[in-house]
Amino acid sequence: MPADVGTIRRHNLALVLGCLHRRGGLARTELAEATGLVHASITTLVGDLVARGLVRERKDHPTSGPPPGRGRPRTIIEIVPQRCVVLAVQIGLESVTATLSDLDGTSHWSTETRHGARYGDPEPVAAAVAAALARAQQFAREASGVLAHCVVAMAGPVDSASGVVVAAIDFGWDHVPLLALVSERAGVECAMTLVNDGSTAALAEYRALCTERGRSGSGAAAPGDREAPPRATMPRVMVYAKADTGVGGGIVIDGQIFGGENGLAGEVGHVSVDHAGRACHCGSLGCLATYVGPDALAADAGLGALAEAEGVSAAMARLLCQARAGESRTVAVLEAAAEMLGSGLLSVSDVVNAGHLVLGGYFADLSDWLLPGVTRVFNRRPVALHLPPVPVTLGRLGRRAVLDGALILGFERVLADPTLVPLR
Ligand SMILES: [Zn+2]
């Protein structure tokens, strides 16, 4: 079926806006060259983007080229970053973290609210998200901008299409319609998306890898150039695994989050590493999370009571101290965990034929003890396949990865359809 005029126009607007976003300000002739569109179309499309407040014109007086007096100033088209803002929200066991950013990646504010939700009660979490949303809306109004999207990253499997948290075991939530609860309270109109936090972190880490390789690779990208590196230098499939409240992860294929049939792909914590093993909250046996999750590591290292009394983060801080001090039980626990982690993640990696594995969260914090074991397991496998081993590296973004990925997702939607920002 042929695409209708509206679809083609949205596509072309996206082409122009995306080009300016990646490359910075450009003259109309440069835009035509870069997008392959004719000059007349560029003029119309730029006019539309100006009317939406997304781009503006600027006179650029050349400092090089023809002698002064002969060179006319060029008209450069550039993005107005603050016209469009996106709110990224991360839901944790104890707090809701939010950050508001514009198209340039400038953060306008960040906040962390302790929600105080009891096990099984999503209401205080929804209220904290709604409060962040209202604040973001107010900021956008005062700055003559548009809050284009709110992306909520949840620690647990979600159904993005319906905005429902399918099962967050640590929270005691079962099929919670989180986005509907937030909308009821917020009283603001804003497009919202619910995603798994492992997926957003995976996407952000993939982009960080792109940036790193773009800069250090074949010299294809100069500093400040936001062009992606050549595809050949990037893995087509990346698996990401992290531990924080539990064990999560995500899969990125060709630069996009792979959600699977129901958006539940990448739940690496529930890959079974022993079918007659430890009982997991999910109802299965021998799940990876029951051996390498923070609760499990704390309990195995004799820190279960501390985790119970002061929380998992306190227990993990103690565990890290004990490991650094070379305490034998802790080191033995971590070495055994590394084998389990390597074995579980190798299964995931094999199934999707991964080209790169990235470890984040506590897995990265404990990398001195975990990474050698995981790498050893990964290096065993390809001998028979005559393939180089899948590289295993640590995340580059630390705990920022979840929110960074949520922002990327939010802006991707605007860059794919600039008509989400209304005419002024
Ligand atoms: Zn499980």
Residues whose N, C-alpha, C, O or C-beta is under 5 A from the ligand:
A	BS01	ZN	G269 H270 C280 C282 S284 C287
